[in-house]
Amino acid sequence: MNKAIDLASGDFLVYLNAGDKFHDENTLESVARAVEETSVDVGVVYGETNIVDNNGCFIKKRHHSVPEKLSWKSFKNGMLVCHQSFYVNVSIAKKIYFDLKYKFSADVDWCIRIMKYADKNNMLLVNTHVVLTDFLDGGLTKENHNRSLLERFDVMRRHYGLLTTVFMHIIFVIKSILKHN
């Protein structure tokens, strides 16, 4: 992914993993329209993600809903936007690389650092209000769920502090219990 940053030459960068795809033939037009409709520098364009099976058939919407107004602080509630639906201004991406110490949560950390940079430099995070990506269910992170959770805890601790991270995880556990009862 860091090599892709070095090679990027367009205006925005997005990562699609194996099996993921643009939601439809108008996806890139939706992203371009979102950028054109603002008069301020755009740091990130984001949207919704659908989960699909191996045949590309819709399974469900992601369990997290994309917030109307996204900020780096939003991710303390979980990864509210998949990196596959997170288009980053190349000028920012070229300054912020993936932290390779994370094997399963580098995307979470990268997205937070991208949003922090955009916020510090008064760049907008723009919601497209459309589904941008069909995300293939499964993958490496799901196969290594426990290791992924430990890494995400560390990412959150680094960005939001230990007390906030512990508090948010208590809330995650309570919501999970209530959801399954």
C-alpha positions in Angstrom: 0.0 0.0 0.0 2.9 2.4 0.7 4.3 1.6 -2.7 1.0 2.6 -4.2 1.2 6.0 -2.5 4.6 6.5 -4.1 3.2 5.6 -7.5 0.0 7.7 -7.2 -0.2 10.5 -9.7 -3.9 11.5 -9.7 -5.9 13.7 -7.4 -7.3 11.0 -5.1 -6.2 7.6 -3.9 -8.5 4.7 -2.9 -7.6 1.1 -2.1 -9.7 -1.9 -3.2 -8.6 -5.3 -1.9 -9.0 -8.5 -3.9 -12.7 -9.2 -4.3 -13.8 -5.6 -3.6 -15.2 -3.5 -6.4 -16.7 -0.1 -7.1 -20.4 -0.3 -6.3 -21.5 0.7 -9.8 -20.4 2.4 -13.0 -21.2 5.8 -11.5 -19.0 5.5 -8.4 -16.1 7.6 -9.7 -18.5 10.2 -11.0 -20.1 10.4 -7.6 -16.7 11.0 -6.0 -15.7 13.6 -8.6 -19.1 15.4 -8.2 -18.6 15.6 -4.4 -15.2 17.2 -4.9 -16.5 19.7 -7.6 -19.5 20.8 -5.4 -17.2 22.3 -2.8 -15.1 25.4 -3.0 -12.6 24.4 -0.2 -9.7 22.0 -0.4 -11.0 18.4 0.0 -8.9 16.1 2.0 -11.2 13.0 2.0 -14.3 11.9 0.1 -16.2 9.0 1.7 -19.3 7.0 1.4 -21.2 3.8 2.3 -20.1 0.2 1.8 -22.1 -2.9 1.1 -21.0 -6.4 2.1 -21.3 -8.9 -0.8 -20.6 -12.7 -1.2 -18.2 -14.4 -3.6 -20.7 -14.0 -6.4 -21.0 -10.2 -5.8 -24.5 -10.6 -4.4 -25.6 -8.2 -1.7 -25.5 -9.7 1.8 -26.1 -6.6 4.0 -25.0 -3.0 4.6 -22.0 -2.6 6.9 -22.9 -2.6 10.6 -21.5 0.9 11.0 -23.4 3.7 9.3 -21.3 6.5 7.8 -21.7 9.7 9.8 -23.0 12.8 8.1 -19.9 14.7 9.4 -16.8 12.5 9.7 -13.8 13.6 11.7 -10.8 11.8 13.1 -12.6 11.7 16.5 -15.4 9.7 14.8 -13.3 6.5 14.7 -13.3 6.2 18.5 -16.7 4.7 17.9 -15.1 2.1 15.5 -14.1 2.2 11.9 -17.1 4.0 10.6 -15.9 4.2 7.0 -14.1 1.3 5.3 -10.8 2.3 3.6 -12.4 1.0 0.4 -14.9 3.9 0.5 -12.3 6.4 1.8 -10.8 8.5 -1.1 -7.7 10.5 0.1 -6.3 13.6 -1.6 -3.0 12.4 -3.0 -1.2 15.5 -1.6 -2.0 14.2 1.9 -1.4 10.5 1.2 2.2 11.3 0.0 2.9 12.7 3.5 1.3 9.9 5.5 2.3 6.3 4.9 0.8 3.1 6.5 2.5 2.1 9.7 3.9 -1.4 8.9 3.9 -2.5 12.5 0.2 -3.1 12.1 -0.7 -6.2 10.1 -4.4 -6.1 10.4 -5.3 -2.5 11.5 -2.9 -0.4 9.5 -5.9 1.0 7.6 -7.6 2.2 10.7 -4.5 4.0 11.9 -3.8 5.5 8.4 -7.4 6.8 8.1 -7.2 8.5 11.5 -3.9 10.1 10.7 -5.2 11.2 7.3 -8.2 12.9 8.9 -6.0 14.5 11.6 -3.9 16.0 8.9 -6.9 17.2 6.9 -8.4 18.8 10.1 -5.1 20.5 11.0 -4.9 21.9 7.4 -8.6 23.0 7.1 -9.3 20.4 4.4 -12.9 19.1 4.2 -14.1 15.5 4.6 -16.9 15.2 2.1 -19.8 12.6 2.4 -21.0 11.4 -1.0 -24.2 10.0 0.5 -24.0 7.0 -1.8 -22.7 3.5 -1.7 -19.2 3.6 -3.1 -17.9 0.0 -2.6 -19.0 -3.6 -2.6 -16.8 -5.2 0.1 -16.2 -9.0 -0.2 -17.2 -10.7 3.1 -14.3 -12.4 4.8 -10.7 -11.7 4.3 -7.5 -11.6 6.3 -8.8 -9.4 9.1 -11.8 -11.6 9.7 -9.6 -14.8 9.7 -7.4 -13.1 12.3 -10.1 -11.5 14.3 -8.5 -11.6 17.8 -5.2 -10.2 16.6 -7.0 -7.5 14.7 -8.9 -6.5 17.8 -5.7 -6.2 19.8 -4.2 -4.0 17.1 -7.3 -1.8 16.9 -7.2 -1.4 20.7 -3.5 -0.2 20.3 -4.4 2.1 17.5 -7.3 3.7 19.5 -5.1 4.0 22.6 -2.5 5.9 20.6 -5.0 8.3 19.1 -7.6 8.7 21.9 -5.8 7.7 25.1 -6.1 4.7 27.3 -9.1 5.8 29.4 -11.2 6.7 26.4 -10.2 3.5 24.6 -11.1 1.3 27.7 -14.4 3.2 28.1 -15.3 2.8 24.4 -14.6 -0.9 24.6 -16.8 -1.3 27.6 -19.6 0.3 25.5 -18.8 -2.0 22.5 -19.1 -5.0 24.8 -22.4 -3.8 26.3 -23.8 -3.1 22.8 -22.7 -6.5 21.6 -24.4 -8.2 24.6 -27.7 -6.3 24.1 -27.6 -7.0 20.4 -27.4 -10.8 21.0 -30.1 -10.9 23.6 
